[in-house]
Structure formats: structure tokens, C-alpha cells
Amino acid sequence: MALESGRTAVADRRWRAGFELLAQARAESPSGLDASDLELFATASILRGRTDTAVEAMTQAHDLHLAEGDTAGAARTAGWLALELLEIGDLPLSGTWMARGLRLVAQLEDSPAVGGRVALVPAALTGLFVGDFAEALRKFDEIATIAERTGDRELAAHAAFGRGKCLTTIGSTAEGLASLDRAMAAVEAGDVSPLWTCVFFRVLLDVAHEAFDLARAQRWTAVFARWCSAQPQLIAYSGQSHAYRAQLHVLAGEWAEASAAATVAEERLRAGDFTAAYVANYQLAEIHRLRGEHRAADEHYRRAAATGWDPQPGWALLRIAQADVSGGRTMLRHAVAGADEGTRRRLLPALVEVELAAADVDAARRAADDLDALRRTAPTPMLNAVTEAAAAGVAFAGGEAAAARDAATAAIASWTALAVPYEPARCRVLRGRVLLAHGDHVAAAADLDAARRALAELGAGPALAEVNELLGLRTTGSLTDREVEVLRLVSTGLTNRAIADRLTLSEKTVARHLANIYGKLGLSSRAAATAYAYENGLI
């Protein structure tokens, strides 16, 4: 029987089977599904990326709960609809369901029924989204009190989640992260429903990265990946899981793996995971930017921007790499000016870099000082490394050689301890510049050689070109036969993956060849490589 099989499939989190079987049961039954089965069908629909179907089914479930006098069920479905409509950006309709849910919750009074009071959550989240943090915190505290009185573990998880997000947003990072730890514990204990679990993961991982809390980002990403892997028929939010894995791969220097994970995230977007639209495109853009593939990077930043989220700081850093210092500076200053404390912390390291590119040392110093002040409120090993690197850049630009050398040395040690290769290589380049400026060519060469090896291994073409210029290795006519072959294919517009397929190589090997090409020819982008190929008769 389709209905029983559909119920079993949803209970087993086989979302495609659940969706298809319950849709069949709904079509076969003259009276349709009852309210509880419609809720199951709506859940399976949303997790299969069928948002319109989910909203329609949950609306019908809500109406049936009302007709049957089930106030808790009606409140629960109203809360579900308010959240989902908030997620897809239909704020007016979300507000309508939010108000309806709150009226129904008021009727529950001290009823022991569990679940209906989840309708309180979207209203509290709205206060957070519009910037009324005091009101949002007050509402989440009320939710925590109600959860404790009624024994509703999922509602308690919502309270911990909401309080944590509020606190980290306003700069109370340590207290906020501790609250988010409690929310994650509830997820791992199975106290949170699948849809809300997805929402929790998305927000928790954004907060971890904003706080430069690499340990939590790694731990929470691993939990998210396991949770998604256990549900292979899941579509909604699954792309986000791959995108966050890509972000960690980039940090670990595993750029080919990062590209593969981000590409899977993009594929999940096409399959129906609309929530992956921003993160998938942003991560792909970052990988292209680091490799010097500016046109592809710009295209993905534009796609990310089309979601309504500002793709910073990556897009501004791309403008700097394209020698549009004014444009990049304007972009990033605008983003920082309107940001909350958590977002500012994420943007400030790039703002230091952008202000230094604009030769505004005073502005860069102010940004570095702001970053250091935020670090002192909630230090993490990664944030320490970021702050030390920013201080080194400012000190060097300000002519403070000893301070620059010491800060760069501290940053190298901090980054190395985190087992990430790109950032310490960049810091070695900076320290090499400091040493060259003061005549210590032997020590400078040691730093620059070490940086060159690391950057070549990564395929970080633009950064490698900078090092080669410092080392005086800016030579032409020294490409190997394989590098010439790769350059010719690059000039035809092929991606690294397509070149790898054509030459039967790994994508990582192609990226390394391209980085060597950039370094040998003093280039920093695919466009420049293509121009070189045309000018020198290689195609």
C-alpha cells in the first residue's frame, strides 16, 4: 500500500521514495491524505527541492488541523510555513503565517502538547534578520523558558540556536558559540526535525567561519556531511554541505578537491537545492580567483550576487587582482560600513589588504586595529594568524621593518600550526620583502624559495608570479613541452578540468602546470596567458 510504504520511507529518511509514494497515495485516495500524512508529504517535498508542492501540502495540513480543532497541529504547521516562506524570500506571506501561528500559540496556554510552539521561532528570527537584536534575544529567552516548562527539547534547541546567532552577531562571540554548541548537541541527539536541522547547519557553519573558528568549522562540517551522507535521497541543503567542504579544502590546500566539491554543490543547485546558489558560486569563484582565472571568477561572483547576497570579500579582492583598486576598495568599504560585528570580522582582513593596495596606510592600520580589538574579545588560533598577518602588512607599508618581520614570523608560525599552506606562503613572501628591503638577501631567498615551492604545488598562479619576480626568475622561452601544450589549451577557453580530461592528467597537475606558466612568464590570469599565446604564435 502506497500510504504505509510512504510513511515508512519518510521515517527512514528515504525522501525520494517518501515523496513519490505519498504523492501516489494522495492521488489514489478520494479524500486525500489526512493532516499528519500531509505534513510528512510536505517534509519529503521540501527535502526533495519541491518547494511549491511542500507549501501547498502544508497549507492543506494546516487547514485540516484547524477543522479538527487541533490547535497545536495548526500552530506547528503555521510555524513551518512561516519559516519556509522566510527562507525563499516571500516576506509578506511569511509574516501572515507568523501572525497566525502566534495567535494559535497563545491559545495553547499551558497545554502539554509538544511541537506547536515552534511557531514562536520565526517571529524571533525576524527580529534577528531586521537588526532588532535586543528584541530577538528577549523572544528567544522566552522560548527557552517555555521549552523548559513544557519539556520540549526541539524548542529548547531553537532557543539555544537563536540566542547563539544573536550573540555572535552583536560581538558576544564566545557566549554565542557556547550556545550554538548546545544547539548542535541537540541536532546530534536527534532532537531537531530534518528541515530545522538543515537550517541550523547552514547558520552554524556561517558563524564558525565568520568567527575564524576553524576547529568548530571542521567539526560541524563533518557532522553535516555525515548527516547528508546518511540520506542519499536528500536534495535540499545537500549542496550547501558540499560547498562548506570545499571551503575547508581550500584552506587545507586541496584545491582540486575543493573544485570538485564546489562543482557537486553547483550540481545540487541545478537538482533543486536553491539554498546552494550563493555558497556554491562563491566557493567556485574563490578557487578561480586564487588560480588567476579571473573571467571565470567574475562570472561566479556575479551569480552569487544575483541571489541578493554580496559576495565579499572575494569580489573586491578580484578587482584588486585586476588592477581596479578603486573599484575593489569602494566595494569592500561599502560592505564593511553596513555590516554587523560578525560580518565585519570576516571582512576586515581583506579590507586591510585592499587599503594597502590603495597605498592608504592609515586606513589599513585602522582596519587592522579594529580586527585586533575583535580578536581580543574571542581569540581563536586562526583569528590570531589572520590578525598577525594584517599587522605585518601594515607595519611593512608603514616602514616599521622590525615590527613587520616579527609579526610575519608570528603569522607564519600560527598558520603553519593550522596545517594550511597558502597563507603561510603569502606571509613568507611578505617577510622576504622585508628582508630584501634591508639587504638580507640570503634570508630573503630562503623565505621566497619556500613560498615558491608551496605556491607552485597549490597552483596559485598570481601569487607565484609575484614570488618569481622578486627572485628574478621572470623568464620567457623556458616553458616545457607540456606547459606549452597546457598554455595552448588554456587559450582556447578550456577549463582546468577539461584540459585534464584532454591530456589524461589530474586537475591538480594541470593547475600546477598553469601556476608554473604564470610564474615563468610573469603573468597573473588566464586572459594574460591567452594574450601571450596569441602574441607569441603558440596558437
Secondary structure, DSSP 8 states (H G I E B T S, - for coil): -HHHHHHHHHHTT-HHHHHHHHHHHHHH-TT---HHHHHHHHHHHHHTT-HHHHHHHHHHHHHHHHHTT-HHHHHHHHHHHHHHHHHTT-HHHHHHHHHHHHHHHHHHTT---SSGGGGHHHHHHHHHHTT-HHHHHHHHHHHHHHHHHHT-HHHHHHHHHHHHHHHHHTT-HHHHHHHHHHHHHHHHTT-S-HHHHHHHHHHHHHHHHHTT-HHHHHHHHHHHHHHHHT-TT--TTHHHHHHHHHHHHHHTT-HHHHHHHHHHHHHHHHHT-GGGHHHHHHHHHHHHHHHT-HHHHHHHHHHHHTTTS--TTHHHHHHHHTT-HHHHHHHHHHHHHT--HHHHHHHHHHHHHHHHHTT-HHHHHHHHHHHHHHHHHS--HHHHHHHHHHHHHHHHHTT-HHHHHHHHHHHHHHHHHTT-SHHHHHHHHHHHHHHHHTT-HHHHHHHHHHHHHHHHHHT-HHHHHHHHHHHT---SS---HHHHHHHHHHHTT--HHHHHHHHT--HHHHHHHHHHHHHHHT--SHHHHHHHHHHTT--
